[in-house]
Amino acid sequence: MNRKKVLEARQQRLEARKAALADRSEKSQDANELRSIHEQLQVINEDLQDVAAELKALTEGDEGDKVGDDNGAGEETDERTQQKSGEVRGMTLQSFNKAAGTKAEEKKEERNDFTETLEYRQAFADYVRTGKTDGFAEIEQRAAKDGMVVTDDVGKIIPNTIMKEFIKSVGSYGQLYERVRKLNVKGGVEFPIEELVPEVRWITETKPSSNQQAPEIKNTISFGYFIAEARISQSLLSSIVSLDYLEREIAQLLSEAFAKEFDRMIVSGSSSGQPTGILNDTRVKATNKITFDSEDMADWKSWRKKLFAKIPLKYRGQGILIMTAGTWESNIMTLKDDNNNPIYKETYDISSGEAKCRFNGREVVLVEPDILKDYEGAEVGEAFAIYIKPTDYAINSNLQIGFQRYFDNDKNMWINKGLCIVDGKLLDVNSVFILKKGAAAEG
C-alpha cells in the first residue's frame, strides 16, 4: 500500500470518528461531555487538515503518480477531497455549536449573559428540583471575573432563556401591561415630565425674534424599588425531568401570576409597599373624575357630553377605555337611541372569532371584577371605568427575576418564589378620566 492510500484510509477513519462525535454532541445534555467532545473535534480537524495538505503535496509533487488522466481528473479529485473534508468539518462544528457552542462562543455568551449557558441552566434546574446550589459556585466566579454582578439578595437569577418566554407570555396575558410604557431607568432619580414648547412669534426683516428661555420644569417623577413575589409549589416542578419543559413550565406559571398582578397594580396599586395605580394617584385632577348615575349610564347623549366632549384633542386618538365585561355587556351594549334601537353592535375578529369591543371608536379593554368593579356592583363614589392613553402610564423594571427556595414548616413542603423589582406610576395625568358611580336618581 503506497503512502497516498495510507493517507486516504486515515482520512476516512477520521471522518467516521467525527461523524460519531457529532452524533454524540447532538444527543448530549451534559456540559462537561460537550466540552470533551469539542476538544476531540479540534484535534481531529487538525489531523484532517494535515492529511489533506500531505495528499495535496503528493499529488502536485509526484508527476508519475499523479491521480487521474490528462483531462484534469486528478485536480478535480483533489478538490473533491478538500471540499468533502471541509463539508464534514463544517457539519460537525455546526452540529456541535447547535448543542453547546464552541469555547469562544461560550465565553462570549457568558460575558453577555452567563445565565443562558447550558451549564447555568442545568444548575438552576437542579436548584429548583432539589435545592442544591453546588453547580453555581464555579459559574458565578467566572461571571464575577467578567464583571457580572452576582448577588444572593433575591436568590438565584432565573436564566435568560426562561425570561424571554416570560416576557413574551406576560404580553399575551396582561391586557393592560402589554399596552403601557416599559422603562428601565435608575430608581430615585428625578425625571422631568413637562413638555418644553417654545412660543411662536412673528418677525420682520429688521425685527428678529428674541431668544426664549425654556420654562421652568416643575413637574418631575422618580421611581422607587418595590419587590413583587410569585410563589410556586414544589410538587409539580420536582417531577419534571426535561430541562426545556421545566423552563417552559416556570415561565408559564410566573407570567400568569405576574401578568394578573401587574394589571391590578396599574389600575389600583396602593403606593404603600407597591407601585401607584391610576385610581390612587393624587395628581389626577378633580375635573377628570366624572360621576355617572343610573340615568347617565342609560343615555348615550350623557356619555358624549360628560366624557368624550371633555377629552383634549391630543389624547383622543390613542386613548382606551378600561372596564369589566359586566359593565360592557349590561351598560354599554344596552344603550339605545330615541327610537329604542341599539347604538352599538358587536363585531368579531375574523381570525380568532373573539368579540372586538369598541365604544365611540375607542378600544375597550376588559378586566376582571377584582381589578375594577362592575357598575352594578360598585358602591357610590367607587370607580367603574377609566379612560387613559395607555403609554402615559409607565412600568419601570428590568424584569430580571430572582428565584428563592424555602421550606414552609406549617405546610411541610418546599416553596419556590420568583422575586421581581418593579415600580409604576402615571407620567402624564392629563389623559386620565376616572368614571365613578353616582347616587341613584330620585323619582
C-alpha positions in Angstrom: 0.0 0.0 0.0 1.6 3.3 -1.1 1.6 6.5 1.0 -1.4 8.0 -0.7 -3.6 5.1 0.0 -2.5 5.1 3.7 -3.4 8.8 4.0 -6.8 8.2 2.3 -7.6 5.3 4.7 -6.7 7.5 7.7 -8.8 10.3 6.3 -11.8 8.0 6.2 -11.3 6.8 9.7 -11.0 10.4 11.0 -14.2 11.4 9.2 -16.1 8.5 10.6 -14.9 9.4 14.1 -16.0 13.0 13.5 -19.5 11.8 12.4 -19.8 9.7 15.5 -18.7 12.6 17.8 -21.2 14.9 16.0 -24.0 12.4 16.7 -23.0 12.3 20.4 -22.9 16.1 20.6 -26.5 16.3 19.3 -27.8 13.9 21.9 -25.7 15.0 25.0 -27.1 17.4 27.6 -24.0 17.3 29.8 -21.8 20.4 29.6 -18.6 18.6 30.6 -19.1 15.9 28.0 -19.8 18.5 25.3 -16.5 20.3 26.2 -14.7 17.0 25.9 -16.3 16.3 22.5 -15.3 19.7 21.3 -11.7 19.2 22.3 -11.6 15.9 20.5 -13.1 17.5 17.4 -10.4 20.2 17.4 -7.7 17.5 17.4 -9.4 15.6 14.6 -9.9 18.7 12.5 -6.2 19.5 12.8 -5.3 15.9 11.8 -7.7 16.1 8.8 -6.0 19.4 7.7 -2.6 17.7 7.9 -3.8 14.7 5.9 -5.4 16.9 3.2 -2.2 19.0 2.9 0.0 15.9 2.6 -2.3 14.4 -0.1 -2.2 17.7 -2.0 1.6 17.7 -1.8 1.8 14.1 -3.1 -0.5 14.9 -6.0 1.4 18.1 -7.0 5.0 16.8 -6.4 5.0 13.4 -7.9 4.2 13.8 -11.7 4.5 10.0 -12.3 1.9 9.1 -9.6 -0.5 11.9 -10.5 -4.0 10.8 -9.8 -6.3 10.6 -12.8 -5.6 11.2 -16.5 -4.6 14.2 -18.6 -8.0 15.8 -18.7 -7.7 17.2 -15.2 -9.4 14.5 -13.2 -6.6 14.4 -10.7 -7.1 18.1 -9.8 -10.8 17.6 -9.6 -10.3 14.6 -7.3 -8.1 16.6 -5.0 -10.6 19.4 -4.9 -13.4 17.0 -4.0 -11.2 15.6 -1.2 -10.7 19.0 0.3 -14.3 20.0 -0.3 -15.6 16.8 1.4 -13.2 17.4 4.3 -14.4 21.0 4.7 -18.1 19.9 4.5 -17.7 17.3 7.2 -15.7 19.7 9.3 -18.4 22.4 8.9 -21.2 19.9 9.5 -19.6 18.6 12.7 -18.8 22.0 14.1 -22.3 23.2 13.2 -24.0 20.3 15.0 -21.8 20.8 18.0 -22.3 24.5 18.1 -26.0 23.9 18.0 -25.9 21.7 21.1 -23.3 23.6 23.2 -21.3 26.2 21.4 -17.5 26.4 21.0 -15.4 27.6 23.9 -15.0 31.0 22.3 -18.8 31.3 21.8 -19.4 30.1 25.4 -17.0 32.7 26.8 -18.7 35.4 24.7 -22.1 34.2 25.9 -21.0 34.3 29.5 -19.9 37.9 29.1 -23.2 38.9 27.5 -25.4 36.8 29.7 -23.9 33.9 31.6 -27.4 32.7 32.6 -28.0 31.5 29.0 -25.3 28.9 29.1 -26.3 25.2 29.3 -24.2 24.8 32.4 -26.1 27.6 34.3 -29.5 26.4 33.1 -28.8 22.9 34.4 -27.5 24.2 37.7 -30.7 26.3 38.0 -32.9 23.2 37.2 -31.1 21.2 39.9 -31.7 24.1 42.4 -35.4 24.2 41.5 -35.8 20.4 41.9 -33.6 19.7 44.9 -32.4 23.0 46.4 -28.7 22.2 45.7 -26.6 25.2 44.9 -23.3 23.3 44.2 -23.5 23.9 40.5 -23.5 27.7 40.8 -20.1 28.3 42.5 -17.8 28.0 39.6 -20.2 29.7 37.2 -20.6 32.7 39.4 -16.9 33.0 40.0 -16.3 33.2 36.3 -19.1 35.7 35.9 -17.6 37.9 38.6 -14.3 37.9 36.8 -16.0 39.1 33.6 -17.6 42.0 35.5 -21.1 40.4 36.0 -23.0 41.3 39.2 -23.9 38.2 41.1 -25.9 38.6 44.3 -27.9 36.3 46.6 -30.1 39.1 47.8 -33.0 37.9 45.7 -31.9 34.3 45.3 -30.6 32.8 42.1 -31.2 34.7 38.9 -33.6 33.0 36.5 -31.9 32.1 33.2 -32.5 34.4 30.4 -33.9 31.6 28.3 -36.8 31.5 30.7 -37.1 35.2 30.9 -37.6 35.5 27.1 -40.6 33.2 27.3 -41.8 35.0 30.5 -41.7 38.5 28.8 -43.5 37.1 25.7 -46.2 35.4 27.9 -46.7 38.5 30.1 -47.5 40.4 27.0 -50.1 37.9 25.9 -51.7 37.6 29.3 -51.6 41.1 30.7 -54.1 43.1 28.7 -53.0 46.4 30.3 -49.4 45.5 30.8 -48.8 45.0 27.1 -50.2 48.5 26.4 -48.4 50.7 28.9 -44.9 52.1 28.6 -41.9 50.0 29.7 -38.9 51.8 31.2 -35.6 50.6 32.7 -34.2 53.7 34.4 -32.3 54.1 37.7 -34.5 54.4 40.8 -34.5 57.5 42.9 -33.6 59.8 40.0 -35.9 62.7 39.2 -37.1 62.8 35.6 -38.8 65.9 34.1 -42.1 65.1 32.5 -43.3 68.6 31.3 -43.0 69.3 27.6 -40.9 72.3 26.6 -42.9 74.1 24.0 -41.5 77.5 22.8 -43.8 80.3 21.8 -44.1 81.2 18.1 -43.7 84.9 17.4 -44.0 86.9 14.1 -40.9 88.8 12.9 -39.9 91.2 10.2 -36.6 91.7 8.2 -35.4 94.2 10.8 -37.0 92.8 13.9 -35.8 89.3 14.8 -37.4 87.2 17.4 -35.8 87.5 20.9 -34.3 84.4 22.5 -36.7 82.5 24.6 -35.8 80.8 27.9 -37.1 77.4 28.4 -39.9 77.4 31.0 -39.0 76.2 34.5 -39.6 72.5 34.8 -41.8 72.0 37.9 -43.1 68.5 37.4 -40.8 65.6 37.8 -41.2 61.9 38.6 -39.0 59.3 40.2 -39.2 55.6 40.5 -38.6 53.5 43.7 -37.9 49.9 44.3 -40.8 47.5 45.2 -40.5 43.7 45.2 -43.2 41.6 43.7 -43.4 37.9 44.7 -45.0 34.9 43.0 -44.9 31.5 44.7 -44.9 28.1 43.0 -45.5 24.8 44.8 -42.6 22.3 44.6 -44.6 19.2 44.0 -45.1 20.0 40.3 -41.5 21.2 39.5 -39.8 18.3 41.2 -41.5 15.8 38.9 -40.4 17.4 35.6 -37.3 15.7 34.1 -36.8 17.6 30.8 -34.8 20.8 31.1 -36.7 22.5 28.2 -40.1 21.5 29.7 -39.1 22.7 33.2 -38.1 26.1 31.8 -41.3 26.5 29.8 -43.4 25.5 32.9 -41.7 28.0 35.2 -42.1 30.8 32.6 -45.8 29.9 32.2 -46.5 29.9 35.9 -44.6 33.1 36.7 -46.0 35.0 33.7 -49.6 34.2 34.6 -49.1 35.3 38.2 -47.2 38.5 37.4 -49.4 39.5 34.5 -52.5 39.4 36.6 -50.8 41.4 39.4 -49.3 43.9 37.0 -52.7 44.7 35.6 -54.2 45.1 39.1 -51.2 47.3 40.0 -51.7 49.6 37.0 -55.3 50.2 38.0 -55.3 50.2 41.8 -51.8 49.9 43.2 -51.9 51.5 46.7 -48.4 53.1 46.6 -47.8 51.7 50.0 -45.2 49.0 49.6 -46.2 48.7 45.9 -46.4 50.9 42.8 -49.1 53.7 42.5 -52.1 52.7 40.4 -54.2 55.1 38.3 -57.1 55.2 40.8 -54.8 56.2 43.7 -52.7 58.8 42.0 -53.5 62.1 43.9 -52.3 64.1 40.9 -55.4 63.3 38.8 -57.5 66.4 38.7 -60.9 66.6 40.3 -62.4 67.8 37.0 -61.2 64.5 35.4 -63.3 62.4 37.8 -66.7 62.1 36.4 -69.8 60.8 38.1 -72.4 58.7 36.2 -75.7 57.9 37.8 -78.1 55.3 36.5 -79.8 57.7 34.1 -76.5 58.8 32.7 -75.4 55.2 32.1 -78.5 54.5 30.1 -78.3 57.7 28.0 -75.8 57.7 25.1 -76.0 61.5 25.0 -74.7 61.8 28.5 -71.7 59.7 27.6 -70.9 62.1 24.7 -71.4 65.2 26.8 -69.9 64.1 30.2 -66.9 62.1 28.9 -66.0 62.3 25.2 -66.6 66.1 24.9 -64.1 66.7 27.7 -61.2 64.7 26.3 -58.5 67.0 24.9 -57.6 66.5 21.2 -54.1 65.3 21.9 -55.5 62.3 24.0 -58.3 61.3 21.6 -56.6 59.2 19.0 -54.7 56.8 21.3 -57.0 56.5 24.3 -58.6 53.3 25.6 -61.5 52.6 28.0 -60.9 50.1 30.8 -64.0 48.4 32.3 -65.3 44.9 33.3 -67.2 42.6 30.9 -70.2 43.1 33.2 -70.2 46.9 32.7 -69.7 46.4 28.9 -72.5 43.9 28.4 -75.0 45.4 30.9 -74.5 49.2 30.4 -72.7 49.9 27.1 -74.2 47.3 24.8 -77.7 48.1 26.0 -77.5 51.8 25.1 -80.4 52.8 22.8 -81.3 55.8 20.6 -84.5 57.7 20.7 -86.2 55.1 18.6 -85.2 52.3 21.0 -82.6 50.9 18.6 -79.3 49.7 20.0 -76.4 52.1 19.5 -73.7 49.6 19.3 -73.4 46.2 17.7 -70.8 43.6 18.4 -68.1 43.0 15.8 -65.8 40.0 15.7 -62.2 39.4 14.8 -62.4 37.2 11.7 -59.1 35.4 12.5 -59.9 34.4 16.1 -63.7 34.8 16.4 -63.3 36.9 19.5 -65.6 39.9 20.1 -63.9 43.3 19.4 -65.0 45.8 22.0 -65.1 49.4 20.8 -67.1 52.3 22.3 -67.4 55.5 20.2 -64.4 54.5 18.2 -62.2 53.8 21.3 -60.8 50.4 22.1 -62.3 48.9 25.3 -60.0 46.7 27.4 -62.0 44.3 29.6 -60.6 43.4 33.0 -61.8 41.1 35.8 -64.0 42.5 38.7 -61.2 42.0 41.1 -59.2 44.7 39.2 -62.1 47.1 38.6 -65.7 47.0 39.9 -68.8 46.4 37.7 -71.0 49.4 37.6 -73.8 47.5 39.3 -71.5 46.1 42.0 -69.7 49.4 42.8 -70.6 51.5 45.8 -71.5 55.1 45.3 -68.3 57.0 44.7 -66.3 54.0 43.5 -64.7 53.9 40.1 -66.2 51.5 37.5 -64.2 52.6 34.3 -61.1 54.5 33.3 -60.2 56.4 30.1 -56.5 56.8 29.5 -53.8 57.0 26.9 -52.0 53.8 28.0 -48.5 55.0 27.2 -49.0 57.7 29.8 -48.5 55.0 32.5 -45.0 53.6 32.9 -43.7 50.4 34.5 -40.1 50.7 35.5 -38.3 47.3 35.8 -35.5 45.3 34.1 -37.7 42.2 34.6 -34.8 40.3 36.0 -36.4 37.8 38.4 -34.6 36.2 41.3 -35.6 32.7 42.4 -35.7 31.6 46.1 -36.5 28.3 47.6 -37.5 27.7 51.2 -39.3 25.1 53.4 -42.7 26.0 54.8 -42.9 24.3 58.2 -46.6 24.9 58.6 -47.4 23.2 55.3 -44.5 20.8 55.5 -43.5 21.4 51.9 -40.9 23.3 49.8 -42.0 26.6 48.2 -40.3 28.3 45.2 -40.9 32.0 44.7 -39.9 34.4 42.0 -39.0 38.0 43.1 -39.1 41.0 40.7 -38.1 44.6 41.5 -40.6 46.9 39.8 -42.3 50.3 40.1 -45.0 52.0 38.2 -46.9 55.3 38.0 -48.5 57.8 35.7 -46.2 60.1 33.6 -49.0 62.4 32.4 -52.1 62.6 34.5 -54.0 64.8 32.0 -55.1 61.9 29.7 -56.8 60.1 32.6 -60.5 60.3 33.2 -61.9 58.3 36.1 -65.6 57.3 35.9 -67.3 56.9 39.2 -70.7 55.6 40.2 -73.2 58.3 41.3 -76.2 58.1 43.6 -79.4 56.6 42.2 -81.6 59.2 40.6 -84.6 60.3 42.7 -88.1 59.9 41.5 
